[in-house]
Amino acid sequence: MAAPPVPFETTLLVRDACLCLHAQRAARALARRFDDALRPVGLTNGQFSLLMSLNRPVPARMRDVAALLAMDRTTLTAALKVLERRALLEIAVDPEDRRGRLLTLTDAGQRMLADAVPIWRRHHGRFERELRDPDALREALRAMGGEPPSGRVQRE
């Protein structure tokens, strides 16, 4: 026996009300805009975020980067390999845990990040000005991701 059809009204309700659908659409649109903005320096928005997550005074543990970016290890490993082949980062065995990996930006990775940051600042500022309350949106997204409140973002 076939399942009863879902009424078209339900389709319209999901289209208009589904938070997940609207978040996915907004995320894809924003990602495309940042991809376009960062294209002149040869990065995607995901690569920019990944390089930025490695911009720290000590090498980053792969598991910490995966947690920060909410990526599984397989997806992160694939993204890292692309940037490693471009000599933008180095991957080393963690001496404290031989199963773990430590990630470090190379000089070329630092330069690429330095070239990308002014572009990110300009476009991010433009995108924020399009929003009614970017800090409220940021806090709502953090809460949905299970993060504690962070306070207001400091502008440079």
N, C-alpha and C positions, 0 to 999 in steps of 0.2 A: 504494500500500500504506500503510495506516495505521500510525502509530507504535505500538509496544506500550504498553499502559497503564502508568502509574506505580503501583506497588503502594501500597495504603492505608497500609502500614507506613511508607513514605517520608513520607507526609503527616504521620503522627504524629511521626516523627523531626524533621521541619522545625518542626512546631508546638512541640515540647518543647525543641529544641536551638538553633534559629536565632537567633544573636546579633542580626542585623538586625531580625528580627521583634520580639524582646523590647525592643530599643532603641527601635523605632518606637512600640510600644504604651506604653512607659514615658514617652517624650517627649510623646505625645499626652495621656496622663493628667495629667502634670505641667503641661503647657501649659493644659489645661482648668482645673486648680486655680488657676493664677496668673491666668488670664482672669477667673475668678469673683472672686478677691481684688481685682483691680485695677479691676473694673467700676465701683465707686463713684466713681472719679476719671476715668472715661471713657477708659481705656486697655486695650488687650489686652497680653498678655505680650510679643508681638513689638514692639508700639509702645513699650513701656517699654524694652526692650533697645535699640531703635533710638535713642530719645531719650537713653538713658544713654551710648550710644556717641558722642554729640555733645557730651556734657558734658565739655568740655576747654577749656583756656585760649586755644587758637587754633582757627580754623575747621578742620574735618575735610575731608580730600579724600575724595571719593566712593569712589574705588578702595580706600582704606584701610578705610573703613566696610564696604564689600562684603566685603573679605577677613576682617575681624574677625568679621562675622556669618555668614560662609560663604554669601553670597547672590550670585546673578548680578546683573549691572547692571540687567537688565530688571525683575526682581522688586523690587530695591531702589528703583528709580525709581518704581514703582507705589506702594510703601509710603511713600516720601517725599512724593509728591504729596498723599496723604491728609492727612498731618501738616502740609504746607505750606498746604493749603486751610483747615486749622483754625488757622493762624497760629502754629504751635508751633515752626516752623523756617523758615529762609530758605535759598534755594539761589542761589548766585552763580557767575558764571564765574570760573575760576581764572586770575588774571592771568599766572601763569607757564606755563600750558598752556591755551590758549583752548578746547580740547576737554574739559577737566576741569571739575569742579564742586566748589565749596567749600560746606560745610554748617555752619550755625550755629543754635544754639537761640535763639529769641526770648525776651523776658521772660516771655511767657505759657508758653512751653515750659519755661523754668526753674521757674516756679511749679508747673506740672503735675508736673514731675519731683519737686520738693520735697514735694508732696502725696503722691506715689506711694511715695517711698522708705520712709517709716515702715511702710506697708502691706507692701511687699516684705520689709523686715527681719523683721517679725512672722511672716509666712507662710513665708518662707524658713527661718527658725529652726525653725519647727514641722516643716517638711518634712525638714530635716536631722536632727532628733531621731528621726524615723521610720527613719532609716538606721543600719545597724551601724557603718559607717566612711565618712562622706561625703567625707573627704579622699582616701581610696583610690579611691572612685568617680570623683571629679573628675579625679584623675591618670590613671586608666584612660581616661576619655573624652577628655582632652587628648591622650594618646598615640595613641588611635585617630584623632583629628583631625589628627595630624601635628605637634602642638605639643610643644615641649620641656618637661621637668618644670619646675614653677614653685615648688616648695616649699609649705609649709603656708599655708593661708589665714589671714590675720590677722583676728581677730574684734574688733569695736569694742565 
